[in-house]
């Protein structure tokens, strides 16, 4: 029996349309799904604990070699809703920003926006655990990603959507995560993998209903905020982001 391909997936709602088919189509018998938050998945790919992962694009330059597989990703052409800077003050009054420990791409995106788009002088602090969300007050803000960001949207006066701000600054969509491997995978496998990703995108209504939590309109989230096709515009946005230094 051939060894299963270990596939790292993100434990956030945004991945549900992509993994829907991986859990239902015949490819499920060829893979082992391993779930973690983005920064942890990046480490697993670097250490060889997974063979293929939906990893933050910020990890790609750290890999000795890499392959971006298939035609799907976690991306946005405007506001993504679940990756944002939360604050009680407008951007020009912020003095300190806590950075989400679960993120890599989002943290680098924030750093880029601070330097090139907002052009503000702030102290950046790496958060260690969930308690950092409690520090958002006065002139202290924080980056929050994933389902936790959706839940926090009603709680703060100012929300700066990082994907939306990138689009304003560059005119390009943003890619947060892509299916990356460190070894070349067979074309047959990638074809079936793509088909499984596409299958989920054909069942958005069912997925939104299944995971509905009353916090955010998931049909809007899956079909409007998120954009899953790794088209040429997204590849252009990804190329620009990967050329930056952080």
C-alpha angles and dihedrals in degrees: 000000000000118000113257120246110247108229120193115213131183119249094227132104091245091073097052096094091052097048096040092088093039088063095046113031123076091266086077088080091058098051143057113213115218117189127206141132117280101262091048092050089052090056091047091055092047092051095043095248088129131032098209128015143181088232134170109270089230089076094058097085089052093060119094088223132355145184125206103214130209132342103288136086145149102271145142135210092199135346110005095188095209100068112058149135110244121203146155090218135055115264096261092058098051115111103172133032126192114212121222110251091210093063141073108162092042092051092051090046090053090051090051092050092048092053105034108022111028093023095205133150110235140153111247117208127188110230116224102195143351094289091083091079088070090062094067102113140104107000095343118101134174142207113235124182139189129010090339089062092053089052093050097052095096093048105067136057098223127041119180109192106215097207091048091050091049089053091050091049100043108015088233134112118247129237114207099176139006137186101267131177132179093216128051112261124208119272089232091057093047091050091054091043091054091048090054092050091049091049091062093050088057089058103050094132093054093046093048090051093047095053099033108140101169091245100099137359099265095190088059090043095052097040105032112019095040124052114193105183114099094217128164094272091055091046088054090051090047092049092052093048093048091051091060124096121227 
